[in-house]
Amino acid sequence: MTDSDDVRRLALSLPETVEKVAWGMPTFRVAGKMFVTVPDDETSFAVRCPVLERQELIAAEPEKFWVPPHEAASSWVRVRLAALEDLDELRDILVDSWRQAAPPRLADTVPGAG
């Protein structure tokens, strides 16, 4: 099963990623833009996700993806760690979010999702 340590390790493996605490939780950024956060209970994480894609993800796999009411207007989705199949799926989700935040000079440097 994946956990928040896996999120941290994989996020920090992406080019130019830095960890910064914000709102009392770890956040991970590339070029100053956040692409993943790990809320306090560490059972989930949040990533960038266009709203239309987010609706499709939640409809297809509601046990894995959801959005808390206070984040409904944002372009972020939460992912339950226990619902992930493996580290490859976690990496794909993180890479997809990282690419949305990364500058063009970096966006295509990492193979994987997208």
PyMOL commands that set and color helices and strands:
alter all, ss='L'
color gray80, all
select helices_A, chain A and resi 4-12+51-60+69-71+81-83+87-101+104-107
alter helices_A, ss='H'
color red, helices_A
select strands_A, chain A and resi 17-22+25-30+33-37+44-48+65-66+76-80
alter strands_A, ss='S'
color yellow, strands_A
deselect
rebuild
show_as cartoon
